[in-house]
């Protein structure tokens, strides 16, 4: 169990914040170079040192290059439990914290991310339709994994930027919001999140825990639902890594006075049929509109997450939560909740989504059963097409991506297996070559892996 502990976020004497040109804090001994050297050498940082770093970086007195150095040192040397708690609380307290006491039974939902993971676009409207208020701060793409905000911004006119007052008003009006981190809520995490993506420090347990929990704590919900992905397309590649993260998230949330549940779910293949921002929005909307035609695993996971979330947030039986989720989806209430959310954030739910200039199909020469998908490789293909970021200030092309036409275990014999959406013929050709190397066909059939591995 990660203990809940209070510590002084403000590490300077007097009223002013600041540093000298070397990142030296006003409080004697708070020097960013000494902190960097300490973590580089594998020593544990104190609460005061972590608090100093977060406050100084948030307010711009520590530059990106020094923050990047500390992230890499943490990635290589790790953090103990006390350090992770201190980092989480410092990040949560770097700005305001929402008060959701006026929304009984509210829930916040988080996925650790994967390839084709569009669950929040589906689960949040289902929860709202079932009477569970959701005020959700989401993130942008990290590495090969897509970001919910990037997907939402594929919708013409939609804005993910909302003030605290606008967020609360929207939840009161339509039952849910999905927004970016404001300068008011967990601003430290907003800066560090982008920097992690650009410095290859995404897959680091203490940084992941602190990032997720700081946003959730600042968001103010009394209950958290975590979807921890595991497999080739996830940040956590093994079951043991995923369970460790799930346990840390639940423990940290409960130690902070929140109810929490985590599901460890499969990411050995892309979730649903699409990878890429506009393509994934279209698939999510299609599922909410015509659930009978949806890709079965995506639909099943979204209903399970929604059912678990209803039961967790409102204290009922799990079977009742599942029934309520099913009813909200099949009655069309989930689609109506989606439309309300999109309109409330300035978008048009009926607008035409961006479309790529080139669409090319890939056909394999091999005959047999699809044995393995290198899901991370497919996510990286979409990044190279322009659908993700290599640097934190890269511009996303929402139209590009992949459509999967076969699933693990299906028989392949000359039919198209992937549809590539690209801006140029050359980009499409390069993507086809990379996708071909990410698919393995063999002579023996195989079962699809379990969708939900564990519930904590």
RAHUSUL-V964531 format. One record per residue. N is the residue number from 1. SS is DSSP state (2 for helix, 1 for strand, 0 for the rest). Layout:
n = <N N>
ss = <SS SS>
//
This chain:
n = <1 2 3 4 5 6 7 8 9 10 11 12 13 14 15 16 17 18 19 20 21 22 23 24 25 26 27 28 29 30 31 32 33 34 35 36 37 38 39 40 41 42 43 44 45 46 47 48 49 50 51 52 53 54 55 56 57 58 59 60 61 62 63 64 65 66 67 68 69 70 71 72 73 74 75 76 77 78 79 80 81 82 83 84 85 86 87 88 89 90 91 92 93 94 95 96 97 98 99 100 101 102 103 104 105 106 107 108 109 110 111 112 113 114 115 116 117 118 119 120 121 122 123 124 125 126 127 128 129 130 131 132 133 134 135 136 137 138 139 140 141 142 143 144 145 146 147 148 149 150 151 152 153 154 155 156 157 158 159 160 161 162 163 164 165 166 167 168 169 170 171 172 173 174 175 176 177 178 179 180 181 182 183 184 185 186 187 188 189 190 191 192 193 194 195 196 197 198 199 200 201 202 203 204 205 206 207 208 209 210 211 212 213 214 215 216 217 218 219 220 221 222 223 224 225 226 227 228 229 230 231 232 233 234 235 236 237 238 239 240 241 242 243 244 245 246 247 248 249 250 251 252 253 254 255 256 257 258 259 260 261 262 263 264 265 266 267 268 269 270 271 272 273 274 275 276 277 278 279 280 281 282 283 284 285 286 287 288 289 290 291 292 293 294 295 296 297 298 299 300 301 302 303 304 305 306 307 308 309 310 311 312 313 314 315 316 317 318 319 320 321 322 323 324 325 326 327 328 329 330 331 332 333 334 335 336 337 338 339 340 341 342 343 344 345 346 347 348 349 350 351 352 353 354 355 356 357 358 359 360 361 362 363 364 365 366 367 368 369 370 371 372 373 374 375 376 377 378 379 380 381 382 383 384 385 386 387 388 389 390 391 392 393 394 395 396 397 398 399 400 401 402 403 404 405 406 407 408 409 410 411 412 413 414 415 416 417 418 419 420 421 422 423 424 425 426 427 428 429 430 431 432 433 434 435 436 437 438 439 440 441 442 443 444 445 446 447 448 449 450 451 452 453 454 455 456>
ss = <0 0 0 0 0 0 0 0 0 0 0 0 0 0 0 0 0 0 1 0 0 0 0 1 1 0 0 0 0 0 1 2 2 2 2 2 2 2 2 2 0 0 0 0 0 0 2 2 2 2 2 2 2 2 2 2 2 2 0 0 0 0 0 2 2 2 2 2 2 2 2 2 2 2 2 2 2 0 0 0 2 2 2 2 2 2 2 2 2 2 2 2 0 0 0 1 0 0 0 0 0 0 0 0 0 0 1 1 1 1 1 0 0 0 0 0 0 0 2 2 2 2 2 2 2 2 2 2 2 0 0 0 0 1 1 1 1 0 0 0 0 1 0 0 1 0 0 2 2 2 2 2 0 0 0 0 0 0 0 0 0 0 0 2 2 2 2 2 2 2 2 2 2 2 0 1 1 1 1 0 0 0 0 0 1 0 2 2 2 2 2 2 2 2 2 2 2 2 0 0 0 0 0 0 2 2 2 2 2 2 2 2 2 2 2 2 2 2 2 0 0 0 1 1 1 1 1 1 1 1 0 0 0 0 0 1 0 0 2 2 2 2 2 2 2 2 2 2 2 2 2 2 2 2 2 0 0 0 1 1 1 1 1 1 1 1 0 0 0 0 0 0 0 1 1 0 2 2 2 2 2 2 2 2 2 2 2 2 2 0 2 2 2 0 0 2 2 2 2 2 2 2 2 2 2 2 2 2 2 2 2 2 2 2 0 0 0 2 2 2 2 2 2 2 2 2 2 2 2 2 0 0 2 2 2 2 2 2 2 2 2 2 2 2 0 0 0 0 0 0 0 0 0 0 0 0 0 1 1 1 1 1 1 0 0 0 1 1 1 1 1 1 1 0 2 2 2 2 2 2 2 2 2 2 2 2 2 0 0 0 0 0 0 0 0 0 0 0 0 0 1 1 1 1 0 0 0 0 0 0 1 1 1 0 0 1 1 1 1 1 1 1 0 0 2 2 2 2 2 2 2 2 2 2 2 2 2 2 1 1 1 1 0 0 0 0 0 0 0 0 0 1 1 1 1 0>
//
